[in-house]
Amino acid sequence: MAENDWLPEPLREQLKVIGEVDILVGIPSFNSAQTIGHVVRAVQAGFAKYFPRERTLLINSDGGSTDGTPEVVRSASINDYHTILATHPLRPVHKIITPYHGIPGKGSALRLVFGVARELKAKACAVVDSDLRSITPEWIDLLISPVYREGFDFVAPLYHRHKYDGTITNSIVYPLTRALYGKRVRQPIGGDFGFSGRLAEHYLAHDVWHTDVARFGIDIWMTTMAITGGFKICQSFLGAKIHAAKDPGADLSAMLMQVVSSVFSLMEAHEEHWKRVRGSQPVPTFGFEYTVGLEPIRVNVDRMVQIFRTGLRELGPLWETILTPETFREIKRIGHTDENSFRYPSSLWVRTIYDYAVAYHKALINREHLLKSLMPLYLGRIASFVLETPEADADEVERLLEDLCQEYERMKPYLIQQWES
């Protein structure tokens, strides 16, 4: 089979007409009609303002939307560039709307974007989420220019987010990825990335499109593959990320399972790499960092604590199999404290995650059951964080997160010891 024979035939015909592009931006979507028009116009304005001479393509990779998303993308345009630019763009923006095939999910959508990037020999690419309400034309410059003009291969986003938004990132994915691979990529599952054509080729060379990577796992997979592949990495400050945020106490179980499954699977694939890493280093950061106003997020702490306690009653024997005796003993203790004094300490949380990673690696129990059983513990940790930080501002929350990251790094020998025992 030729390299891109899996691309749909109608799409390949469109690509032949376009020939080659310098810059490509992909927007994966599913039922995003209410928000995607704004995203498309921001991308078009970014092309016109920052890359007026380059050959550009916007591709919408859609998962079978039934709310009119493709029609919104097709009709979205900027009628008067003079309202945002001093000059009119010199080149037209190519636009393609196409369905993707495979497992429903963002990963399958991005595989198609990578394939188009290879087919059109794109030099610099970016992908942005379809539900963004805070994207501006400057995002396109900040995601593309480090690749196109500075020689980087991977650009992670750096946002300001509400202290209770992105709790899976803050409690598990960022500190664990940082401790494992030694790079301080603050938003490893941020959703909006820049990457080189060379890195797109690297992504396509790995057959992961029938795994959880094809669903929620694609973002952490992209970040990890860029780090472990030795590519040149940076991040860009994009301001606020305002999108369809969820109460961390709401049902995030599917996302938690698939993201953590991807992180743990990547640990197995790159074991020899992360075992050699000690400490962590910052990565270059582009963009002007500034303070932004953020939308509040309502959090139901009572519900999270109750789910944790129900988990302790119903899953206790299972947790005892997964966790070390010391870890389980401490979890039982905090489960019997009253709500006002309920705390899940950082050191205990790090041991919990490391114990789960080891249990996943050793396949002590069915992996799906293992990951499902993590949810009450995760909610207990988030409830504890909320109870600790009712008055904390953004800087204080970042300091607490930095302390958590250092705890992950400090306890990495514990992970390696348990992993190898």
Contacts in CASP RR format, 6 or more apart in sequence:
PFRMAT RR
TARGET T0000
AUTHOR 0000-0000-0000
METHOD contacts of the structure
MODEL  1
MAENDWLPEPLREQLKVIGEVDILVGIPSFNSAQTIGHVVRAVQAGFAKY
FPRERTLLINSDGGSTDGTPEVVRSASINDYHTILATHPLRPVHKIITPY
HGIPGKGSALRLVFGVARELKAKACAVVDSDLRSITPEWIDLLISPVYRE
GFDFVAPLYHRHKYDGTITNSIVYPLTRALYGKRVRQPIGGDFGFSGRLA
EHYLAHDVWHTDVARFGIDIWMTTMAITGGFKICQSFLGAKIHAAKDPGA
DLSAMLMQVVSSVFSLMEAHEEHWKRVRGSQPVPTFGFEYTVGLEPIRVN
VDRMVQIFRTGLRELGPLWETILTPETFREIKRIGHTDENSFRYPSSLWV
RTIYDYAVAYHKALINREHLLKSLMPLYLGRIASFVLETPEADADEVERL
LEDLCQEYERMKPYLIQQWES
3 118 0 8 1.000
3 204 0 8 1.000
4 12 0 8 1.000
4 115 0 8 1.000
4 118 0 8 1.000
4 119 0 8 1.000
6 101 0 8 1.000
7 15 0 8 1.000
7 112 0 8 1.000
7 115 0 8 1.000
7 116 0 8 1.000
7 119 0 8 1.000
8 98 0 8 1.000
8 99 0 8 1.000
8 101 0 8 1.000
10 98 0 8 1.000
11 96 0 8 1.000
11 98 0 8 1.000
11 112 0 8 1.000
11 116 0 8 1.000
12 119 0 8 1.000
14 96 0 8 1.000
14 98 0 8 1.000
15 116 0 8 1.000
15 119 0 8 1.000
15 120 0 8 1.000
18 57 0 8 1.000
18 94 0 8 1.000
18 120 0 8 1.000
19 120 0 8 1.000
20 55 0 8 1.000
20 120 0 8 1.000
20 121 0 8 1.000
20 122 0 8 1.000
21 54 0 8 1.000
21 55 0 8 1.000
21 56 0 8 1.000
21 57 0 8 1.000
21 94 0 8 1.000
21 120 0 8 1.000
21 121 0 8 1.000
21 122 0 8 1.000
22 51 0 8 1.000
22 54 0 8 1.000
22 55 0 8 1.000
22 56 0 8 1.000
22 122 0 8 1.000
22 123 0 8 1.000
22 124 0 8 1.000
22 148 0 8 1.000
23 47 0 8 1.000
23 51 0 8 1.000
23 54 0 8 1.000
23 55 0 8 1.000
23 56 0 8 1.000
23 57 0 8 1.000
23 122 0 8 1.000
23 123 0 8 1.000
23 124 0 8 1.000
23 125 0 8 1.000
23 144 0 8 1.000
23 148 0 8 1.000
24 56 0 8 1.000
24 57 0 8 1.000
24 58 0 8 1.000
24 59 0 8 1.000
24 113 0 8 1.000
24 116 0 8 1.000
24 117 0 8 1.000
24 120 0 8 1.000
24 122 0 8 1.000
24 124 0 8 1.000
24 125 0 8 1.000
24 126 0 8 1.000
25 43 0 8 1.000
25 47 0 8 1.000
25 56 0 8 1.000
25 57 0 8 1.000
25 58 0 8 1.000
25 59 0 8 1.000
25 125 0 8 1.000
25 126 0 8 1.000
25 127 0 8 1.000
25 128 0 8 1.000
25 140 0 8 1.000
25 144 0 8 1.000
26 58 0 8 1.000
26 59 0 8 1.000
26 60 0 8 1.000
26 61 0 8 1.000
26 113 0 8 1.000
26 125 0 8 1.000
26 126 0 8 1.000
26 127 0 8 1.000
26 128 0 8 1.000
27 36 0 8 1.000
27 39 0 8 1.000
27 40 0 8 1.000
27 43 0 8 1.000
27 58 0 8 1.000
27 59 0 8 1.000
27 60 0 8 1.000
27 61 0 8 1.000
27 73 0 8 1.000
27 127 0 8 1.000
27 128 0 8 1.000
27 129 0 8 1.000
27 130 0 8 1.000
28 61 0 8 1.000
28 62 0 8 1.000
28 63 0 8 1.000
28 100 0 8 1.000
28 105 0 8 1.000
28 106 0 8 1.000
28 107 0 8 1.000
28 109 0 8 1.000
28 110 0 8 1.000
28 113 0 8 1.000
28 127 0 8 1.000
28 129 0 8 1.000
28 130 0 8 1.000
29 36 0 8 1.000
29 60 0 8 1.000
29 61 0 8 1.000
29 62 0 8 1.000
29 63 0 8 1.000
29 65 0 8 1.000
29 69 0 8 1.000
29 73 0 8 1.000
29 109 0 8 1.000
29 130 0 8 1.000
30 62 0 8 1.000
30 63 0 8 1.000
30 64 0 8 1.000
30 65 0 8 1.000
30 69 0 8 1.000
30 104 0 8 1.000
30 105 0 8 1.000
30 130 0 8 1.000
31 65 0 8 1.000
31 66 0 8 1.000
31 67 0 8 1.000
31 69 0 8 1.000
32 65 0 8 1.000
32 67 0 8 1.000
32 69 0 8 1.000
32 130 0 8 1.000
32 131 0 8 1.000
33 65 0 8 1.000
33 67 0 8 1.000
33 68 0 8 1.000
33 69 0 8 1.000
33 71 0 8 1.000
33 72 0 8 1.000
35 130 0 8 1.000
35 131 0 8 1.000
35 132 0 8 1.000
35 133 0 8 1.000
35 243 0 8 1.000
35 244 0 8 1.000
36 60 0 8 1.000
36 69 0 8 1.000
36 72 0 8 1.000
36 73 0 8 1.000
36 76 0 8 1.000
36 130 0 8 1.000
36 131 0 8 1.000
37 72 0 8 1.000
37 73 0 8 1.000
37 76 0 8 1.000
38 132 0 8 1.000
38 133 0 8 1.000
38 135 0 8 1.000
39 128 0 8 1.000
39 129 0 8 1.000
39 130 0 8 1.000
39 132 0 8 1.000
39 135 0 8 1.000
40 58 0 8 1.000
40 60 0 8 1.000
40 72 0 8 1.000
40 73 0 8 1.000
40 76 0 8 1.000
40 95 0 8 1.000
41 76 0 8 1.000
41 77 0 8 1.000
41 78 0 8 1.000
42 132 0 8 1.000
42 135 0 8 1.000
42 136 0 8 1.000
42 137 0 8 1.000
42 139 0 8 1.000
42 140 0 8 1.000
43 58 0 8 1.000
43 128 0 8 1.000
43 135 0 8 1.000
43 137 0 8 1.000
43 140 0 8 1.000
44 58 0 8 1.000
44 76 0 8 1.000
44 77 0 8 1.000
44 78 0 8 1.000
44 93 0 8 1.000
45 78 0 8 1.000
45 81 0 8 1.000
45 84 0 8 1.000
45 85 0 8 1.000
45 137 0 8 1.000
45 140 0 8 1.000
46 137 0 8 1.000
46 138 0 8 1.000
46 139 0 8 1.000
46 140 0 8 1.000
46 141 0 8 1.000
47 54 0 8 1.000
47 56 0 8 1.000
47 58 0 8 1.000
47 89 0 8 1.000
47 93 0 8 1.000
47 140 0 8 1.000
48 78 0 8 1.000
48 81 0 8 1.000
48 84 0 8 1.000
48 85 0 8 1.000
48 88 0 8 1.000
48 89 0 8 1.000
48 93 0 8 1.000
48 137 0 8 1.000
49 84 0 8 1.000
49 85 0 8 1.000
49 137 0 8 1.000
49 141 0 8 1.000
50 137 0 8 1.000
50 140 0 8 1.000
50 141 0 8 1.000
50 144 0 8 1.000
50 145 0 8 1.000
51 140 0 8 1.000
51 144 0 8 1.000
51 148 0 8 1.000
52 87 0 8 1.000
52 89 0 8 1.000
52 90 0 8 1.000
52 91 0 8 1.000
53 90 0 8 1.000
53 91 0 8 1.000
54 91 0 8 1.000
54 148 0 8 1.000
55 91 0 8 1.000
55 94 0 8 1.000
56 91 0 8 1.000
56 93 0 8 1.000
56 94 0 8 1.000
57 93 0 8 1.000
57 94 0 8 1.000
57 95 0 8 1.000
57 96 0 8 1.000
57 116 0 8 1.000
57 120 0 8 1.000
57 122 0 8 1.000
58 93 0 8 1.000
58 94 0 8 1.000
58 95 0 8 1.000
58 96 0 8 1.000
59 95 0 8 1.000
59 96 0 8 1.000
59 97 0 8 1.000
59 98 0 8 1.000
59 112 0 8 1.000
59 113 0 8 1.000
59 116 0 8 1.000
60 69 0 8 1.000
60 70 0 8 1.000
60 73 0 8 1.000
60 95 0 8 1.000
60 96 0 8 1.000
60 97 0 8 1.000
60 98 0 8 1.000
60 130 0 8 1.000
61 98 0 8 1.000
61 99 0 8 1.000
61 100 0 8 1.000
61 109 0 8 1.000
61 110 0 8 1.000
61 112 0 8 1.000
61 113 0 8 1.000
62 69 0 8 1.000
62 70 0 8 1.000
62 73 0 8 1.000
62 97 0 8 1.000
62 98 0 8 1.000
62 99 0 8 1.000
62 100 0 8 1.000
62 109 0 8 1.000
63 99 0 8 1.000
63 100 0 8 1.000
63 104 0 8 1.000
63 105 0 8 1.000
63 108 0 8 1.000
63 109 0 8 1.000
64 99 0 8 1.000
69 130 0 8 1.000
70 97 0 8 1.000
73 95 0 8 1.000
73 97 0 8 1.000
74 95 0 8 1.000
74 97 0 8 1.000
78 84 0 8 1.000
81 88 0 8 1.000
81 89 0 8 1.000
82 88 0 8 1.000
84 137 0 8 1.000
96 116 0 8 1.000
98 112 0 8 1.000
100 108 0 8 1.000
100 109 0 8 1.000
100 111 0 8 1.000
100 112 0 8 1.000
101 108 0 8 1.000
101 112 0 8 1.000
102 108 0 8 1.000
102 209 0 8 1.000
102 214 0 8 1.000
103 209 0 8 1.000
103 210 0 8 1.000
103 214 0 8 1.000
103 215 0 8 1.000
104 215 0 8 1.000
105 214 0 8 1.000
105 215 0 8 1.000
105 216 0 8 1.000
106 215 0 8 1.000
106 216 0 8 1.000
106 217 0 8 1.000
106 218 0 8 1.000
106 219 0 8 1.000
107 209 0 8 1.000
107 213 0 8 1.000
107 214 0 8 1.000
107 215 0 8 1.000
107 217 0 8 1.000
107 218 0 8 1.000
108 209 0 8 1.000
108 214 0 8 1.000
110 127 0 8 1.000
110 218 0 8 1.000
110 222 0 8 1.000
111 203 0 8 1.000
111 204 0 8 1.000
111 209 0 8 1.000
111 214 0 8 1.000
113 125 0 8 1.000
113 127 0 8 1.000
113 200 0 8 1.000
114 200 0 8 1.000
114 203 0 8 1.000
114 204 0 8 1.000
115 200 0 8 1.000
115 204 0 8 1.000
116 122 0 8 1.000
117 125 0 8 1.000
117 197 0 8 1.000
117 200 0 8 1.000
118 197 0 8 1.000
118 200 0 8 1.000
118 201 0 8 1.000
118 204 0 8 1.000
121 197 0 8 1.000
122 197 0 8 1.000
122 200 0 8 1.000
123 147 0 8 1.000
123 148 0 8 1.000
123 196 0 8 1.000
123 197 0 8 1.000
124 144 0 8 1.000
124 147 0 8 1.000
124 148 0 8 1.000
124 194 0 8 1.000
124 195 0 8 1.000
124 196 0 8 1.000
124 197 0 8 1.000
125 144 0 8 1.000
125 147 0 8 1.000
125 194 0 8 1.000
125 195 0 8 1.000
125 196 0 8 1.000
125 197 0 8 1.000
125 200 0 8 1.000
126 140 0 8 1.000
126 143 0 8 1.000
126 144 0 8 1.000
126 155 0 8 1.000
126 192 0 8 1.000
126 193 0 8 1.000
126 194 0 8 1.000
126 195 0 8 1.000
127 191 0 8 1.000
127 192 0 8 1.000
127 193 0 8 1.000
127 194 0 8 1.000
128 135 0 8 1.000
128 139 0 8 1.000
128 143 0 8 1.000
128 191 0 8 1.000
128 192 0 8 1.000
129 191 0 8 1.000
129 192 0 8 1.000
129 243 0 8 1.000
131 243 0 8 1.000
131 244 0 8 1.000
132 192 0 8 1.000
132 241 0 8 1.000
132 242 0 8 1.000
132 243 0 8 1.000
133 242 0 8 1.000
133 243 0 8 1.000
134 239 0 8 1.000
134 240 0 8 1.000
134 241 0 8 1.000
134 242 0 8 1.000
134 243 0 8 1.000
135 192 0 8 1.000
138 238 0 8 1.000
139 192 0 8 1.000
139 238 0 8 1.000
142 155 0 8 1.000
142 236 0 8 1.000
142 237 0 8 1.000
142 238 0 8 1.000
142 286 0 8 1.000
142 287 0 8 1.000
143 155 0 8 1.000
143 157 0 8 1.000
143 192 0 8 1.000
143 193 0 8 1.000
143 194 0 8 1.000
143 236 0 8 1.000
143 238 0 8 1.000
144 155 0 8 1.000
144 194 0 8 1.000
145 286 0 8 1.000
146 152 0 8 1.000
146 155 0 8 1.000
146 194 0 8 1.000
146 234 0 8 1.000
146 236 0 8 1.000
146 286 0 8 1.000
147 153 0 8 1.000
147 155 0 8 1.000
147 194 0 8 1.000
147 195 0 8 1.000
147 196 0 8 1.000
150 234 0 8 1.000
150 286 0 8 1.000
151 196 0 8 1.000
151 232 0 8 1.000
152 196 0 8 1.000
152 232 0 8 1.000
152 233 0 8 1.000
152 234 0 8 1.000
152 284 0 8 1.000
153 195 0 8 1.000
153 196 0 8 1.000
153 198 0 8 1.000
153 199 0 8 1.000
153 226 0 8 1.000
153 231 0 8 1.000
153 232 0 8 1.000
153 233 0 8 1.000
154 193 0 8 1.000
154 194 0 8 1.000
154 195 0 8 1.000
154 196 0 8 1.000
154 199 0 8 1.000
154 222 0 8 1.000
154 223 0 8 1.000
154 226 0 8 1.000
154 231 0 8 1.000
154 232 0 8 1.000
154 233 0 8 1.000
154 234 0 8 1.000
155 193 0 8 1.000
155 194 0 8 1.000
155 195 0 8 1.000
155 234 0 8 1.000
155 235 0 8 1.000
155 236 0 8 1.000
155 286 0 8 1.000
156 185 0 8 1.000
156 186 0 8 1.000
156 187 0 8 1.000
156 188 0 8 1.000
156 190 0 8 1.000
156 193 0 8 1.000
156 223 0 8 1.000
156 233 0 8 1.000
156 234 0 8 1.000
156 235 0 8 1.000
156 236 0 8 1.000
156 283 0 8 1.000
157 187 0 8 1.000
157 190 0 8 1.000
157 191 0 8 1.000
157 192 0 8 1.000
157 193 0 8 1.000
157 235 0 8 1.000
157 236 0 8 1.000
157 238 0 8 1.000
157 241 0 8 1.000
158 186 0 8 1.000
158 187 0 8 1.000
158 235 0 8 1.000
158 236 0 8 1.000
158 237 0 8 1.000
158 238 0 8 1.000
158 239 0 8 1.000
158 285 0 8 1.000
158 289 0 8 1.000
159 187 0 8 1.000
159 190 0 8 1.000
159 237 0 8 1.000
159 238 0 8 1.000
159 239 0 8 1.000
159 240 0 8 1.000
159 241 0 8 1.000
160 239 0 8 1.000
160 240 0 8 1.000
160 241 0 8 1.000
160 291 0 8 1.000
160 292 0 8 1.000
160 293 0 8 1.000
160 294 0 8 1.000
160 394 0 8 1.000
161 240 0 8 1.000
161 241 0 8 1.000
161 294 0 8 1.000
162 245 0 8 1.000
162 294 0 8 1.000
162 295 0 8 1.000
162 296 0 8 1.000
162 297 0 8 1.000
163 389 0 8 1.000
163 392 0 8 1.000
163 394 0 8 1.000
163 397 0 8 1.000
164 247 0 8 1.000
164 248 0 8 1.000
164 297 0 8 1.000
164 299 0 8 1.000
164 382 0 8 1.000
164 386 0 8 1.000
165 241 0 8 1.000
165 245 0 8 1.000
165 248 0 8 1.000
165 294 0 8 1.000
165 297 0 8 1.000
166 245 0 8 1.000
166 248 0 8 1.000
167 248 0 8 1.000
167 382 0 8 1.000
167 385 0 8 1.000
168 189 0 8 1.000
168 252 0 8 1.000
168 255 0 8 1.000
168 256 0 8 1.000
168 259 0 8 1.000
168 378 0 8 1.000
169 187 0 8 1.000
169 188 0 8 1.000
169 189 0 8 1.000
169 190 0 8 1.000
170 401 0 8 1.000
170 404 0 8 1.000
171 349 0 8 1.000
171 378 0 8 1.000
171 381 0 8 1.000
171 382 0 8 1.000
171 385 0 8 1.000
171 404 0 8 1.000
172 259 0 8 1.000
172 260 0 8 1.000
172 263 0 8 1.000
172 353 0 8 1.000
172 378 0 8 1.000
173 188 0 8 1.000
173 189 0 8 1.000
173 220 0 8 1.000
173 259 0 8 1.000
173 263 0 8 1.000
174 185 0 8 1.000
174 186 0 8 1.000
174 187 0 8 1.000
174 188 0 8 1.000
174 401 0 8 1.000
174 405 0 8 1.000
175 350 0 8 1.000
175 401 0 8 1.000
175 404 0 8 1.000
175 405 0 8 1.000
175 407 0 8 1.000
175 408 0 8 1.000
176 263 0 8 1.000
176 353 0 8 1.000
176 357 0 8 1.000
176 408 0 8 1.000
177 183 0 8 1.000
177 185 0 8 1.000
177 188 0 8 1.000
177 220 0 8 1.000
177 223 0 8 1.000
177 224 0 8 1.000
177 263 0 8 1.000
178 184 0 8 1.000
178 185 0 8 1.000
178 280 0 8 1.000
178 405 0 8 1.000
178 408 0 8 1.000
178 409 0 8 1.000
179 279 0 8 1.000
179 280 0 8 1.000
179 405 0 8 1.000
179 408 0 8 1.000
179 409 0 8 1.000
179 412 0 8 1.000
180 267 0 8 1.000
180 270 0 8 1.000
180 274 0 8 1.000
180 277 0 8 1.000
180 412 0 8 1.000
181 224 0 8 1.000
181 227 0 8 1.000
181 228 0 8 1.000
181 270 0 8 1.000
181 273 0 8 1.000
181 274 0 8 1.000
181 277 0 8 1.000
182 227 0 8 1.000
182 277 0 8 1.000
182 279 0 8 1.000
182 280 0 8 1.000
182 281 0 8 1.000
183 227 0 8 1.000
183 233 0 8 1.000
183 280 0 8 1.000
183 281 0 8 1.000
183 283 0 8 1.000
184 280 0 8 1.000
184 281 0 8 1.000
184 282 0 8 1.000
184 283 0 8 1.000
184 405 0 8 1.000
185 223 0 8 1.000
185 227 0 8 1.000
185 233 0 8 1.000
185 235 0 8 1.000
185 283 0 8 1.000
186 235 0 8 1.000
187 235 0 8 1.000
188 219 0 8 1.000
188 220 0 8 1.000
188 223 0 8 1.000
188 224 0 8 1.000
189 217 0 8 1.000
189 219 0 8 1.000
189 220 0 8 1.000
189 223 0 8 1.000
189 259 0 8 1.000
190 219 0 8 1.000
190 241 0 8 1.000
191 219 0 8 1.000
192 238 0 8 1.000
192 241 0 8 1.000
193 219 0 8 1.000
193 222 0 8 1.000
193 223 0 8 1.000
195 203 0 8 1.000
195 222 0 8 1.000
195 226 0 8 1.000
196 231 0 8 1.000
198 231 0 8 1.000
199 226 0 8 1.000
199 231 0 8 1.000
202 225 0 8 1.000
202 229 0 8 1.000
202 231 0 8 1.000
203 222 0 8 1.000
203 225 0 8 1.000
206 225 0 8 1.000
208 214 0 8 1.000
208 221 0 8 1.000
211 262 0 8 1.000
211 265 0 8 1.000
212 258 0 8 1.000
212 261 0 8 1.000
212 262 0 8 1.000
212 265 0 8 1.000
213 221 0 8 1.000
213 262 0 8 1.000
215 258 0 8 1.000
216 254 0 8 1.000
216 255 0 8 1.000
216 258 0 8 1.000
216 259 0 8 1.000
216 262 0 8 1.000
217 258 0 8 1.000
217 259 0 8 1.000
217 261 0 8 1.000
217 262 0 8 1.000
220 259 0 8 1.000
220 262 0 8 1.000
220 263 0 8 1.000
220 266 0 8 1.000
221 262 0 8 1.000
221 266 0 8 1.000
224 266 0 8 1.000
224 270 0 8 1.000
226 233 0 8 1.000
227 233 0 8 1.000
228 270 0 8 1.000
228 273 0 8 1.000
233 283 0 8 1.000
234 283 0 8 1.000
234 284 0 8 1.000
234 285 0 8 1.000
234 286 0 8 1.000
235 283 0 8 1.000
235 284 0 8 1.000
235 285 0 8 1.000
235 286 0 8 1.000
236 285 0 8 1.000
236 286 0 8 1.000
236 287 0 8 1.000
237 285 0 8 1.000
237 286 0 8 1.000
237 287 0 8 1.000
237 288 0 8 1.000
237 289 0 8 1.000
239 289 0 8 1.000
239 290 0 8 1.000
239 292 0 8 1.000
240 292 0 8 1.000
240 293 0 8 1.000
240 294 0 8 1.000
242 294 0 8 1.000
242 295 0 8 1.000
245 295 0 8 1.000
245 297 0 8 1.000
246 252 0 8 1.000
247 297 0 8 1.000
247 298 0 8 1.000
247 299 0 8 1.000
247 300 0 8 1.000
248 297 0 8 1.000
248 299 0 8 1.000
248 304 0 8 1.000
248 379 0 8 1.000
248 382 0 8 1.000
249 299 0 8 1.000
249 300 0 8 1.000
249 303 0 8 1.000
249 304 0 8 1.000
249 379 0 8 1.000
249 382 0 8 1.000
253 372 0 8 1.000
253 375 0 8 1.000
256 371 0 8 1.000
256 374 0 8 1.000
256 375 0 8 1.000
256 378 0 8 1.000
257 368 0 8 1.000
257 371 0 8 1.000
257 372 0 8 1.000
257 374 0 8 1.000
257 375 0 8 1.000
260 356 0 8 1.000
260 371 0 8 1.000
260 374 0 8 1.000
261 360 0 8 1.000
261 367 0 8 1.000
261 371 0 8 1.000
264 356 0 8 1.000
264 357 0 8 1.000
264 360 0 8 1.000
264 361 0 8 1.000
267 274 0 8 1.000
267 357 0 8 1.000
267 361 0 8 1.000
268 361 0 8 1.000
271 419 0 8 1.000
275 416 0 8 1.000
278 412 0 8 1.000
279 409 0 8 1.000
279 412 0 8 1.000
280 405 0 8 1.000
280 409 0 8 1.000
291 394 0 8 1.000
299 386 0 8 1.000
301 339 0 8 1.000
301 383 0 8 1.000
301 386 0 8 1.000
301 387 0 8 1.000
302 339 0 8 1.000
304 379 0 8 1.000
304 380 0 8 1.000
304 382 0 8 1.000
304 383 0 8 1.000
304 386 0 8 1.000
305 339 0 8 1.000
305 342 0 8 1.000
305 379 0 8 1.000
305 380 0 8 1.000
305 383 0 8 1.000
307 375 0 8 1.000
307 376 0 8 1.000
307 379 0 8 1.000
307 380 0 8 1.000
308 335 0 8 1.000
308 376 0 8 1.000
308 377 0 8 1.000
308 379 0 8 1.000
308 380 0 8 1.000
308 383 0 8 1.000
309 335 0 8 1.000
310 376 0 8 1.000
311 376 0 8 1.000
312 319 0 8 1.000
312 331 0 8 1.000
312 332 0 8 1.000
312 335 0 8 1.000
312 376 0 8 1.000
315 373 0 8 1.000
315 376 0 8 1.000
316 328 0 8 1.000
318 365 0 8 1.000
318 369 0 8 1.000
318 373 0 8 1.000
319 328 0 8 1.000
319 331 0 8 1.000
319 373 0 8 1.000
319 377 0 8 1.000
320 328 0 8 1.000
321 359 0 8 1.000
321 364 0 8 1.000
321 365 0 8 1.000
322 355 0 8 1.000
322 356 0 8 1.000
322 359 0 8 1.000
322 364 0 8 1.000
322 365 0 8 1.000
322 370 0 8 1.000
322 373 0 8 1.000
323 331 0 8 1.000
323 351 0 8 1.000
323 352 0 8 1.000
323 355 0 8 1.000
324 351 0 8 1.000
324 355 0 8 1.000
324 418 0 8 1.000
326 351 0 8 1.000
327 348 0 8 1.000
327 351 0 8 1.000
327 352 0 8 1.000
327 355 0 8 1.000
330 348 0 8 1.000
331 348 0 8 1.000
331 352 0 8 1.000
331 377 0 8 1.000
334 342 0 8 1.000
334 343 0 8 1.000
334 344 0 8 1.000
334 348 0 8 1.000
335 342 0 8 1.000
337 343 0 8 1.000
339 387 0 8 1.000
340 387 0 8 1.000
342 380 0 8 1.000
342 383 0 8 1.000
342 384 0 8 1.000
342 387 0 8 1.000
343 384 0 8 1.000
343 387 0 8 1.000
343 388 0 8 1.000
344 380 0 8 1.000
344 381 0 8 1.000
344 383 0 8 1.000
344 384 0 8 1.000
345 384 0 8 1.000
346 403 0 8 1.000
346 404 0 8 1.000
346 407 0 8 1.000
347 407 0 8 1.000
347 411 0 8 1.000
349 381 0 8 1.000
349 404 0 8 1.000
350 404 0 8 1.000
350 407 0 8 1.000
350 408 0 8 1.000
350 411 0 8 1.000
351 411 0 8 1.000
351 414 0 8 1.000
352 377 0 8 1.000
352 381 0 8 1.000
353 408 0 8 1.000
354 411 0 8 1.000
354 414 0 8 1.000
354 415 0 8 1.000
354 418 0 8 1.000
355 418 0 8 1.000
356 370 0 8 1.000
356 374 0 8 1.000
357 415 0 8 1.000
357 419 0 8 1.000
358 415 0 8 1.000
358 418 0 8 1.000
358 419 0 8 1.000
359 365 0 8 1.000
359 370 0 8 1.000
360 367 0 8 1.000
360 370 0 8 1.000
360 371 0 8 1.000
361 419 0 8 1.000
364 370 0 8 1.000
385 400 0 8 1.000
388 400 0 8 1.000
389 396 0 8 1.000
389 397 0 8 1.000
389 400 0 8 1.000
392 400 0 8 1.000
END
